[in-house]
Amino acid sequence: VVRALQDANRKGLQARQKQQYEEAVNHFTEALTKAKTLNDKSLEAGLHYNMALAYFDDDKKFKALFAVEKAMDLDDAFYASKPDAHDIRVNIASIYVSNGRLSQAKKLVDEVLKERPHHKGAKELDAQL
């Protein structure tokens, strides 16, 4: 199960990189189905996040918001231990901005800037808020 999950997630990431967003979502959905059998909420949250980015890149802002909220509902700190946690928070903030959730976006951006005052993405997004 773990190997098949990793393969589906990898294929989803590759499809997103190639701007094949529907294919990416299909692979992330496949990975998510397998992840649910492991009962790992953080893993499921990460897959919902990956799906949110594919929707966001495909200009499906509401679906991106729904996927991000599902990720946060499963584990609101799923990104905390990841080396790119600051970037993840900025990406989530961008999804919030695109859906008019400015106060939620501002909170995340402020957190990032407090920890990394020179974070380029956070500074750019903060200028919009």
C-alpha positions as a Markdown table, in Angstrom:
| # | Residue | x | y | z |
|---|---|---|---|---|
| 1 | Val | 0.0 | 0.0 | 0.0 |
| 2 | Val | 2.8 | 2.5 | 1.0 |
| 3 | Arg | 4.7 | 1.9 | -2.3 |
| 4 | Ala | 1.5 | 2.4 | -4.4 |
| 5 | Leu | 0.7 | 5.5 | -2.4 |
| 6 | Gln | 4.1 | 7.0 | -3.0 |
| 7 | Asp | 4.0 | 6.1 | -6.7 |
| 8 | Ala | 0.6 | 7.8 | -7.1 |
| 9 | Asn | 1.8 | 10.9 | -5.2 |
| 10 | Arg | 5.0 | 11.1 | -7.3 |
| 11 | Lys | 2.9 | 10.8 | -10.5 |
| 12 | Gly | 0.6 | 13.6 | -9.3 |
| 13 | Leu | 3.6 | 15.8 | -8.5 |
| 14 | Gln | 5.1 | 15.1 | -12.0 |
| 15 | Ala | 1.7 | 15.8 | -13.7 |
| 16 | Arg | 1.3 | 19.1 | -11.8 |
| 17 | Gln | 4.9 | 20.1 | -12.9 |
| 18 | Lys | 3.8 | 19.4 | -16.5 |
| 19 | Gln | 0.7 | 21.5 | -16.0 |
| 20 | Gln | -1.5 | 18.5 | -16.4 |
| 21 | Tyr | -3.7 | 19.4 | -13.5 |
| 22 | Glu | -6.6 | 17.0 | -13.9 |
| 23 | Glu | -4.2 | 14.1 | -14.2 |
| 24 | Ala | -2.4 | 15.4 | -11.1 |
| 25 | Val | -5.7 | 15.5 | -9.1 |
| 26 | Asn | -6.5 | 12.0 | -10.3 |
| 27 | His | -3.2 | 10.7 | -9.0 |
| 28 | Phe | -3.5 | 12.5 | -5.7 |
| 29 | Thr | -7.0 | 11.1 | -5.3 |
| 30 | Glu | -5.7 | 7.6 | -5.9 |
| 31 | Ala | -2.9 | 8.2 | -3.3 |
| 32 | Leu | -5.5 | 9.6 | -0.9 |
| 33 | Thr | -7.6 | 6.4 | -1.2 |
| 34 | Lys | -4.6 | 4.3 | -0.3 |
| 35 | Ala | -3.6 | 6.7 | 2.5 |
| 36 | Lys | -6.9 | 6.3 | 4.2 |
| 37 | Thr | -6.2 | 2.7 | 4.9 |
| 38 | Leu | -3.1 | 3.7 | 6.9 |
| 39 | Asn | -5.1 | 6.0 | 9.2 |
| 40 | Asp | -2.4 | 8.7 | 9.0 |
| 41 | Lys | -4.1 | 12.1 | 9.2 |
| 42 | Ser | -0.9 | 14.0 | 8.5 |
| 43 | Leu | -0.3 | 12.1 | 5.4 |
| 44 | Glu | -3.9 | 12.6 | 4.2 |
| 45 | Ala | -3.6 | 16.3 | 5.0 |
| 46 | Gly | -0.4 | 16.5 | 2.8 |
| 47 | Leu | -2.2 | 14.8 | -0.1 |
| 48 | His | -5.1 | 17.2 | 0.2 |
| 49 | Tyr | -2.6 | 20.1 | 0.2 |
| 50 | Asn | -1.0 | 18.7 | -3.0 |
| 51 | Met | -4.4 | 18.5 | -4.5 |
| 52 | Ala | -5.1 | 22.1 | -3.5 |
| 53 | Leu | -2.0 | 23.3 | -5.3 |
| 54 | Ala | -3.1 | 21.5 | -8.5 |
| 55 | Tyr | -6.6 | 23.1 | -8.3 |
| 56 | Phe | -5.0 | 26.5 | -7.6 |
| 57 | Asp | -2.7 | 26.2 | -10.5 |
| 58 | Asp | -5.7 | 25.2 | -12.7 |
| 59 | Asp | -7.5 | 28.4 | -11.6 |
| 60 | Lys | -10.1 | 26.3 | -9.6 |
| 61 | Lys | -9.9 | 28.6 | -6.6 |
| 62 | Phe | -12.9 | 27.3 | -4.7 |
| 63 | Lys | -11.8 | 23.6 | -5.1 |
| 64 | Ala | -8.3 | 24.7 | -3.9 |
| 65 | Leu | -9.8 | 26.3 | -0.8 |
| 66 | Phe | -12.0 | 23.2 | -0.1 |
| 67 | Ala | -8.9 | 20.9 | -0.4 |
| 68 | Val | -6.8 | 23.2 | 1.9 |
| 69 | Glu | -9.5 | 23.3 | 4.5 |
| 70 | Lys | -9.8 | 19.6 | 4.4 |
| 71 | Ala | -6.1 | 19.3 | 4.9 |
| 72 | Met | -6.2 | 21.8 | 7.9 |
| 73 | Asp | -9.2 | 19.9 | 9.3 |
| 74 | Leu | -7.3 | 16.6 | 9.3 |
| 75 | Asp | -4.2 | 18.1 | 10.8 |
| 76 | Asp | -3.7 | 21.8 | 11.1 |
| 77 | Ala | 0.0 | 21.3 | 11.6 |
| 78 | Phe | 0.7 | 18.8 | 8.9 |
| 79 | Tyr | 3.4 | 21.0 | 7.4 |
| 80 | Ala | 5.2 | 21.9 | 10.7 |
| 81 | Ser | 8.0 | 19.4 | 10.5 |
| 82 | Lys | 8.6 | 19.9 | 6.8 |
| 83 | Pro | 11.7 | 21.8 | 5.7 |
| 84 | Asp | 9.5 | 24.0 | 3.4 |
| 85 | Ala | 6.9 | 24.8 | 6.1 |
| 86 | His | 7.2 | 28.5 | 5.4 |
| 87 | Asp | 6.5 | 28.1 | 1.7 |
| 88 | Ile | 3.6 | 25.8 | 2.5 |
| 89 | Arg | 2.0 | 28.5 | 4.7 |
| 90 | Val | 2.5 | 31.1 | 2.0 |
| 91 | Asn | 0.9 | 28.9 | -0.6 |
| 92 | Ile | -2.1 | 28.3 | 1.8 |
| 93 | Ala | -2.3 | 32.1 | 2.3 |
| 94 | Ser | -2.3 | 32.6 | -1.5 |
| 95 | Ile | -5.3 | 30.2 | -1.7 |
| 96 | Tyr | -7.0 | 32.1 | 1.1 |
| 97 | Val | -6.4 | 35.4 | -0.7 |
| 98 | Ser | -7.8 | 34.1 | -4.0 |
| 99 | Asn | -11.0 | 33.2 | -2.1 |
| 100 | Gly | -11.3 | 36.5 | -0.2 |
| 101 | Arg | -10.2 | 35.0 | 3.1 |
| 102 | Leu | -7.9 | 37.9 | 3.8 |
| 103 | Ser | -7.7 | 37.7 | 7.6 |
| 104 | Gln | -6.8 | 34.0 | 7.4 |
| 105 | Ala | -4.1 | 34.8 | 4.8 |
| 106 | Lys | -2.8 | 37.7 | 6.9 |
| 107 | Lys | -2.4 | 35.5 | 9.9 |
| 108 | Leu | -0.3 | 33.0 | 8.1 |
| 109 | Val | 1.8 | 35.6 | 6.3 |
| 110 | Asp | 2.5 | 37.3 | 9.6 |
| 111 | Glu | 3.6 | 34.0 | 11.2 |
| 112 | Val | 6.0 | 33.5 | 8.4 |
| 113 | Leu | 7.4 | 37.0 | 8.5 |
| 114 | Lys | 7.9 | 36.8 | 12.2 |
| 115 | Glu | 10.0 | 33.7 | 11.8 |
| 116 | Arg | 11.6 | 34.7 | 8.5 |
| 117 | Pro | 11.4 | 38.4 | 8.0 |
| 118 | His | 13.0 | 38.3 | 4.5 |
| 119 | His | 10.8 | 35.5 | 3.1 |
| 120 | Lys | 10.2 | 36.8 | -0.5 |
| 121 | Gly | 6.8 | 35.1 | -1.1 |
| 122 | Ala | 5.5 | 36.2 | 2.3 |
| 123 | Lys | 6.7 | 39.8 | 1.7 |
| 124 | Glu | 5.1 | 39.9 | -1.7 |
| 125 | Leu | 1.8 | 38.6 | -0.4 |
| 126 | Asp | 1.9 | 40.9 | 2.6 |
| 127 | Ala | 2.1 | 43.9 | 0.2 |
| 128 | Gln | -1.2 | 42.8 | -1.3 |
| 129 | Leu | -3.0 | 42.5 | 2.1 |
